[in-house]
Amino acid sequence: MTIKIKNHILPMVMLLGAILSLSHERFDAPKFVIPAVLPVTDQQPSYQQHDASTELTHMVHSATAVALPNGNLLAMWYGGSREGHTDVKIYSSLFDQQQQQWQAPKAILDRMQVSNDLDRYVKKVGNPVLIRHPQGPLVLVYVSVSLAGWATSQINMMLSYDDGQTWHPSKHLITSPFINISTLVKNDAVIYQDGTIGITAYHELVGEFSEIVRVTLDGKVINKYRMSSGDKTIQPTVATYSPTQAVTFMRDTGKDVQKVRRSTTDDGGLTWSAYETTQLDNLSSAIYTFTGHKGRSWMVYNDAPKGQEHGRNTLALAVSDDKGINWKTVHHFERIEEPEVKESKFAYPWVARGFDGQFHLFYTWNRKIIKHIAFNQAWLEGKA
């Protein structure tokens, strides 16, 4: 009886809820805003490393970051005694470009504040995602859980109109009026030309799949676009190539294929092709894609092959000249090769693009530090 409810009744209830939750207000057909890529002009390769976090908490994870108009960087992550604990908070830190130094991190959000904002019990928080909106404000989308584990997560949204110095109260995003749970975020959003935001989300409760949740700047959910038709595909990361064309790559949580999955759209994300398998290894680890000069696609990922005991002992950079059909691994940011070394974890990459054309990679280093690596387009082109 339990299996029948999970496999048949719950999906029907969630589908009905999704239909009823959508706004009846009419919006333009989705068209992507394409990130600007500065040309390489007499640029020397640049590559620098920093620690974005300190040892303020025992554990840190899931970094996100945006560039600020003054050239500085704002990064966030969650930290506490351990993942999922009630003491976990979301922290932020500012990188001063002139001094080339990260400021001391500070807590900006905890479960008690979220409980007060949403007027409901919140057990834990996690996975922040920062978005720079073209109209000016910063948007923070993050995960909260009231009962059980991450599979019952909900997503919330906050706005800042002073580049992250202060934040308006959280707003709960209603993705479904029935069983409004099991929506999580990890990677960057897409922005549409009408100012709406496409949150790249995923589900883990009734199946594991990816979707775009399209919302207005004030947090109204206006539509949802399913990105993967099957199971075991989560944490989508999207590369946009034109106002209507994009490719999404997804983490494979299964035990059989264990490769990065790929799907395409030609209508601004309204519909997506059946996902296919790429040549990139993926032992259920987070990935991040971004575009650069000459229309190239880049991906940061853990490239441990199937069968390896420790899937996150390496963090690699791959490049594609055909929108992610074929890939070549060209660099390793981290790689542990000594067999006597116990498991290391280099995980959850995120890449922010600066207004000066710099790229900023963030990732979790052994759950202890948020690492920051800055490189420019010339360094990337040297790897291609």
Protein Blocks (a to p, Z undefined) as FASTA:
>chain_A
ZZmmmmmmmmmmmmmmmmmmpcfbdcdddddddddddddehiacddddddfbdckbfbdc
hiaddddfkopacddddddfbghiakbccddddddfklopacddddfbdfklmmmmnopa
cfbdchiaddddfklpacddddddfbhcfklgccdddddfegomaccddddddfbfghpg
hiacfbdcdddfkopacdddddfklopadddddddfkopafbdcdfbfbehiahiadddf
bfkbccdddddfbfklopacddddfehomaccdddddfbdcehiaddddddehhiacddd
dfbdehiablklbccddddfegolaccdfbdfbdcfbfklccdddehiaddddfkopacd
dddehhlaccdddddfklmmmmZZ
